[in-house]
Amino acid sequence: MQPHENIHNKKKVIFINNFIGGIAWALGATVGLAIIIALLGFILRNVDLIPFVGNFVAGVIEFIINKNPGLVR
């Protein structure tokens, strides 16, 4: 085996290891984010936050319409 063939094989092994590591990292990040979003959804579902947010948004829309009535036809 020539010396340059040994270097080429090492680069190939390094590339394969990094590629597999990148796939594992992305899969872990995806699963972790899915768990966090599911927990956040569960918590928000059990908290009466939606009426507060709805009232806030309604107030903002009313303010905008009062300041610029030409937006609504």
KOLNUDO-572427 format. One record per residue: x, y, z of N, C-alpha, C in turn; residue in three letters. Coordinates in Angstrom, 1 decimal. Example, Ala and Ser with C-alpha at 12.3 -4.5 7.8 and 13.67 -1.06 7.14 Angstrom:
// KOLNUDO-572427
<n_u = 13.2; n_v = -5.7; n_w = 7.8; ca_u = 12.3; ca_v = -4.5; ca_w = 7.8; c_u = 13.2; c_v = -3.3; c_w = 7.8; type = ALA>
<n_u = 12.8; n_v = -2.2; n_w = 7.1; ca_u = 13.7; ca_v = -1.1; ca_w = 7.1; c_u = 12.9; c_v = 0.0; c_w = 7.9; type = SER>
***
This chain:
// KOLNUDO-572427
<n_u = 0.8; n_v = -1.2; n_w = 0.0; ca_u = 0.0; ca_v = 0.0; ca_w = 0.0; c_u = 0.9; c_v = 1.2; c_w = 0.0; type = MET>
<n_u = 0.6; n_v = 2.2; n_w = -0.8; ca_u = 1.3; ca_v = 3.4; ca_w = -1.0; c_u = 1.0; c_v = 4.3; c_w = 0.2; type = GLN>
<n_u = 1.9; n_v = 5.3; n_w = 0.6; ca_u = 1.6; ca_v = 6.2; ca_w = 1.7; c_u = 0.4; c_v = 7.1; c_w = 1.4; type = PRO>
<n_u = 0.2; n_v = 7.5; n_w = 0.2; ca_u = -0.9; ca_v = 8.4; ca_w = -0.1; c_u = -2.3; c_v = 7.7; c_w = -0.1; type = HIS>
<n_u = -2.3; n_v = 6.3; n_w = -0.3; ca_u = -3.5; ca_v = 5.6; ca_w = -0.2; c_u = -3.9; c_v = 5.5; c_w = 1.3; type = GLU>
<n_u = -3.0; n_v = 5.4; n_w = 2.2; ca_u = -3.3; ca_v = 5.4; ca_w = 3.6; c_u = -3.9; c_v = 6.7; c_w = 4.1; type = ASN>
<n_u = -3.4; n_v = 7.8; n_w = 3.6; ca_u = -4.0; ca_v = 9.1; ca_w = 3.9; c_u = -5.4; c_v = 9.3; c_w = 3.4; type = ILE>
<n_u = -5.6; n_v = 8.8; n_w = 2.2; ca_u = -6.9; ca_v = 8.8; ca_w = 1.5; c_u = -7.9; c_v = 8.0; c_w = 2.4; type = HIS>
<n_u = -7.5; n_v = 6.9; n_w = 2.8; ca_u = -8.4; ca_v = 6.0; ca_w = 3.6; c_u = -8.7; c_v = 6.7; c_w = 5.0; type = ASN>
<n_u = -7.8; n_v = 7.4; n_w = 5.5; ca_u = -8.0; ca_v = 8.1; ca_w = 6.8; c_u = -9.0; c_v = 9.2; c_w = 6.6; type = LYS>
<n_u = -8.9; n_v = 10.0; n_w = 5.5; ca_u = -9.8; ca_v = 11.0; ca_w = 5.2; c_u = -11.2; c_v = 10.5; c_w = 5.0; type = LYS>
<n_u = -11.3; n_v = 9.3; n_w = 4.3; ca_u = -12.6; ca_v = 8.7; ca_w = 4.1; c_u = -13.2; c_v = 8.3; c_w = 5.4; type = LYS>
<n_u = -12.5; n_v = 7.7; n_w = 6.3; ca_u = -13.0; ca_v = 7.3; ca_w = 7.6; c_u = -13.4; c_v = 8.5; c_w = 8.4; type = VAL>
<n_u = -12.6; n_v = 9.6; n_w = 8.3; ca_u = -13.0; ca_v = 10.8; ca_w = 9.1; c_u = -14.3; c_v = 11.4; c_w = 8.5; type = ILE>
<n_u = -14.4; n_v = 11.4; n_w = 7.2; ca_u = -15.6; ca_v = 12.0; ca_w = 6.5; c_u = -16.9; c_v = 11.1; c_w = 6.9; type = PHE>
<n_u = -16.7; n_v = 9.8; n_w = 6.9; ca_u = -17.9; ca_v = 9.0; ca_w = 7.3; c_u = -18.2; c_v = 9.2; c_w = 8.7; type = ILE>
<n_u = -17.3; n_v = 9.2; n_w = 9.6; ca_u = -17.5; ca_v = 9.4; ca_w = 11.0; c_u = -18.2; c_v = 10.8; c_w = 11.3; type = ASN>
<n_u = -17.7; n_v = 11.8; n_w = 10.6; ca_u = -18.4; ca_v = 13.1; ca_w = 10.8; c_u = -19.8; c_v = 13.2; c_w = 10.2; type = ASN>
<n_u = -20.0; n_v = 12.5; n_w = 9.1; ca_u = -21.3; ca_v = 12.5; ca_w = 8.5; c_u = -22.3; c_v = 11.8; c_w = 9.4; type = PHE>
<n_u = -21.9; n_v = 10.6; n_w = 9.9; ca_u = -22.8; ca_v = 9.9; ca_w = 10.8; c_u = -23.0; c_v = 10.7; c_w = 12.1; type = ILE>
<n_u = -22.0; n_v = 11.3; n_w = 12.6; ca_u = -22.1; ca_v = 12.2; ca_w = 13.8; c_u = -23.1; c_v = 13.4; c_w = 13.5; type = GLY>
<n_u = -23.0; n_v = 14.0; n_w = 12.3; ca_u = -23.9; ca_v = 15.0; ca_w = 12.0; c_u = -25.4; c_v = 14.6; c_w = 11.9; type = GLY>
<n_u = -25.6; n_v = 13.4; n_w = 11.3; ca_u = -26.9; ca_v = 12.9; ca_w = 11.3; c_u = -27.5; c_v = 12.6; c_w = 12.7; type = ILE>
<n_u = -26.6; n_v = 12.0; n_w = 13.5; ca_u = -27.1; ca_v = 11.7; ca_w = 14.9; c_u = -27.4; c_v = 13.0; c_w = 15.6; type = ALA>
<n_u = -26.6; n_v = 14.1; n_w = 15.4; ca_u = -26.8; ca_v = 15.4; ca_w = 16.1; c_u = -28.1; c_v = 16.0; c_w = 15.6; type = TRP>
<n_u = -28.4; n_v = 15.9; n_w = 14.3; ca_u = -29.6; ca_v = 16.5; ca_w = 13.8; c_u = -30.8; c_v = 15.7; c_w = 14.3; type = ALA>
<n_u = -30.7; n_v = 14.4; n_w = 14.3; ca_u = -31.8; ca_v = 13.6; ca_w = 14.8; c_u = -32.1; c_v = 13.9; c_w = 16.3; type = LEU>
<n_u = -31.0; n_v = 14.0; n_w = 17.1; ca_u = -31.2; ca_v = 14.4; ca_w = 18.5; c_u = -31.8; c_v = 15.7; c_w = 18.7; type = GLY>
<n_u = -31.4; n_v = 16.7; n_w = 17.9; ca_u = -31.9; ca_v = 18.0; ca_w = 18.0; c_u = -33.4; c_v = 18.0; c_w = 17.6; type = ALA>
<n_u = -33.8; n_v = 17.3; n_w = 16.6; ca_u = -35.2; ca_v = 17.2; ca_w = 16.2; c_u = -36.0; c_v = 16.6; c_w = 17.3; type = THR>
<n_u = -35.6; n_v = 15.5; n_w = 17.8; ca_u = -36.4; ca_v = 14.8; ca_w = 18.9; c_u = -36.5; c_v = 15.7; c_w = 20.1; type = VAL>
<n_u = -35.4; n_v = 16.3; n_w = 20.5; ca_u = -35.4; ca_v = 17.2; ca_w = 21.6; c_u = -36.3; c_v = 18.4; c_w = 21.5; type = GLY>
<n_u = -36.3; n_v = 19.0; n_w = 20.3; ca_u = -37.2; ca_v = 20.1; ca_w = 20.0; c_u = -38.7; c_v = 19.6; c_w = 20.0; type = LEU>
<n_u = -38.9; n_v = 18.5; n_w = 19.5; ca_u = -40.3; ca_v = 17.9; ca_w = 19.5; c_u = -40.8; c_v = 17.7; c_w = 20.9; type = ALA>
<n_u = -39.9; n_v = 17.2; n_w = 21.8; ca_u = -40.3; ca_v = 17.0; ca_w = 23.2; c_u = -40.6; c_v = 18.3; c_w = 23.9; type = ILE>
<n_u = -39.7; n_v = 19.3; n_w = 23.6; ca_u = -39.9; ca_v = 20.6; ca_w = 24.2; c_u = -41.2; c_v = 21.3; c_w = 23.8; type = ILE>
<n_u = -41.5; n_v = 21.2; n_w = 22.5; ca_u = -42.7; ca_v = 21.8; ca_w = 21.9; c_u = -44.0; c_v = 21.1; c_w = 22.5; type = ILE>
<n_u = -43.9; n_v = 19.8; n_w = 22.6; ca_u = -45.0; ca_v = 19.0; ca_w = 23.2; c_u = -45.3; c_v = 19.4; c_w = 24.6; type = ALA>
<n_u = -44.2; n_v = 19.5; n_w = 25.4; ca_u = -44.3; ca_v = 19.9; ca_w = 26.8; c_u = -44.9; c_v = 21.3; c_w = 26.9; type = LEU>
<n_u = -44.4; n_v = 22.2; n_w = 26.1; ca_u = -44.9; ca_v = 23.6; ca_w = 26.1; c_u = -46.4; c_v = 23.7; c_w = 25.7; type = LEU>
<n_u = -46.7; n_v = 22.9; n_w = 24.7; ca_u = -48.2; ca_v = 22.8; ca_w = 24.3; c_u = -49.0; c_v = 22.3; c_w = 25.4; type = GLY>
<n_u = -48.5; n_v = 21.3; n_w = 26.1; ca_u = -49.3; ca_v = 20.7; ca_w = 27.2; c_u = -49.5; c_v = 21.7; c_w = 28.3; type = PHE>
<n_u = -48.4; n_v = 22.4; n_w = 28.6; ca_u = -48.5; ca_v = 23.4; ca_w = 29.7; c_u = -49.4; c_v = 24.6; c_w = 29.3; type = ILE>
<n_u = -49.3; n_v = 25.1; n_w = 28.1; ca_u = -50.2; ca_v = 26.2; ca_w = 27.6; c_u = -51.6; c_v = 25.7; c_w = 27.5; type = LEU>
<n_u = -51.9; n_v = 24.5; n_w = 27.2; ca_u = -53.2; ca_v = 24.0; ca_w = 27.1; c_u = -53.9; c_v = 24.0; c_w = 28.5; type = ARG>
<n_u = -53.1; n_v = 23.8; n_w = 29.5; ca_u = -53.7; ca_v = 23.7; ca_w = 30.9; c_u = -53.7; c_v = 25.1; c_w = 31.6; type = ASN>
<n_u = -53.2; n_v = 26.1; n_w = 31.0; ca_u = -53.2; ca_v = 27.5; ca_w = 31.5; c_u = -54.2; c_v = 28.3; c_w = 30.8; type = VAL>
<n_u = -54.9; n_v = 29.1; n_w = 31.5; ca_u = -55.9; ca_v = 30.0; ca_w = 30.8; c_u = -55.2; c_v = 31.2; c_w = 30.3; type = ASP>
<n_u = -54.3; n_v = 31.1; n_w = 29.3; ca_u = -53.6; ca_v = 32.2; ca_w = 28.8; c_u = -54.2; c_v = 32.7; c_w = 27.5; type = LEU>
<n_u = -55.0; n_v = 31.9; n_w = 26.8; ca_u = -55.6; ca_v = 32.2; ca_w = 25.5; c_u = -56.5; c_v = 33.4; c_w = 25.6; type = ILE>
<n_u = -57.5; n_v = 33.4; n_w = 26.6; ca_u = -58.4; ca_v = 34.6; ca_w = 26.6; c_u = -57.6; c_v = 35.9; c_w = 26.8; type = PRO>
<n_u = -56.5; n_v = 35.9; n_w = 27.6; ca_u = -55.7; ca_v = 37.1; ca_w = 27.8; c_u = -55.1; c_v = 37.5; c_w = 26.5; type = PHE>
<n_u = -54.5; n_v = 36.6; n_w = 25.8; ca_u = -53.9; ca_v = 36.9; ca_w = 24.5; c_u = -54.9; c_v = 37.4; c_w = 23.5; type = VAL>
<n_u = -56.1; n_v = 36.7; n_w = 23.4; ca_u = -57.1; ca_v = 37.1; ca_w = 22.5; c_u = -57.6; c_v = 38.6; c_w = 22.8; type = GLY>
<n_u = -57.8; n_v = 38.9; n_w = 24.1; ca_u = -58.2; ca_v = 40.3; ca_w = 24.5; c_u = -57.1; c_v = 41.3; c_w = 24.1; type = ASN>
<n_u = -55.8; n_v = 40.9; n_w = 24.3; ca_u = -54.7; ca_v = 41.8; ca_w = 23.9; c_u = -54.7; c_v = 42.1; c_w = 22.4; type = PHE>
<n_u = -54.8; n_v = 41.0; n_w = 21.6; ca_u = -54.8; ca_v = 41.2; ca_w = 20.2; c_u = -56.0; c_v = 42.0; c_w = 19.7; type = VAL>
<n_u = -57.2; n_v = 41.8; n_w = 20.3; ca_u = -58.4; ca_v = 42.5; ca_w = 20.0; c_u = -58.2; c_v = 44.0; c_w = 20.3; type = ALA>
<n_u = -57.5; n_v = 44.3; n_w = 21.4; ca_u = -57.2; ca_v = 45.7; ca_w = 21.8; c_u = -56.3; c_v = 46.3; c_w = 20.8; type = GLY>
<n_u = -55.3; n_v = 45.6; n_w = 20.4; ca_u = -54.3; ca_v = 46.1; ca_w = 19.4; c_u = -55.0; c_v = 46.4; c_w = 18.1; type = VAL>
<n_u = -55.9; n_v = 45.5; n_w = 17.6; ca_u = -56.6; ca_v = 45.7; ca_w = 16.4; c_u = -57.5; c_v = 46.9; c_w = 16.5; type = ILE>
<n_u = -58.2; n_v = 47.0; n_w = 17.6; ca_u = -59.1; ca_v = 48.1; ca_w = 17.8; c_u = -58.4; c_v = 49.5; c_w = 17.8; type = GLU>
<n_u = -57.2; n_v = 49.5; n_w = 18.4; ca_u = -56.4; ca_v = 50.7; ca_w = 18.4; c_u = -55.9; c_v = 51.1; c_w = 17.0; type = PHE>
<n_u = -55.5; n_v = 50.1; n_w = 16.2; ca_u = -55.1; ca_v = 50.4; ca_w = 14.9; c_u = -56.2; c_v = 50.9; c_w = 14.0; type = ILE>
<n_u = -57.4; n_v = 50.3; n_w = 14.1; ca_u = -58.6; ca_v = 50.7; ca_w = 13.4; c_u = -59.0; c_v = 52.1; c_w = 13.8; type = ILE>
<n_u = -58.9; n_v = 52.4; n_w = 15.0; ca_u = -59.3; ca_v = 53.8; ca_w = 15.5; c_u = -58.3; c_v = 54.8; c_w = 15.0; type = ASN>
<n_u = -57.0; n_v = 54.5; n_w = 14.9; ca_u = -56.0; ca_v = 55.5; ca_w = 14.5; c_u = -56.0; c_v = 55.6; c_w = 13.0; type = LYS>
<n_u = -56.4; n_v = 54.6; n_w = 12.2; ca_u = -56.4; ca_v = 54.6; ca_w = 10.8; c_u = -57.6; c_v = 53.9; c_w = 10.2; type = ASN>
<n_u = -58.7; n_v = 54.5; n_w = 10.2; ca_u = -60.0; ca_v = 53.9; ca_w = 9.8; c_u = -60.0; c_v = 53.5; c_w = 8.3; type = PRO>
<n_u = -59.1; n_v = 54.1; n_w = 7.5; ca_u = -59.0; ca_v = 53.7; ca_w = 6.1; c_u = -58.5; c_v = 52.3; c_w = 5.8; type = GLY>
<n_u = -58.0; n_v = 51.7; n_w = 6.8; ca_u = -57.5; ca_v = 50.3; ca_w = 6.6; c_u = -58.6; c_v = 49.3; c_w = 6.4; type = LEU>
<n_u = -59.8; n_v = 49.6; n_w = 7.0; ca_u = -60.9; ca_v = 48.7; ca_w = 6.9; c_u = -61.9; c_v = 49.3; c_w = 6.0; type = VAL>
<n_u = -62.4; n_v = 48.5; n_w = 5.0; ca_u = -63.4; ca_v = 49.0; ca_w = 4.1; c_u = -64.7; c_v = 48.4; c_w = 4.3; type = ARG>
***
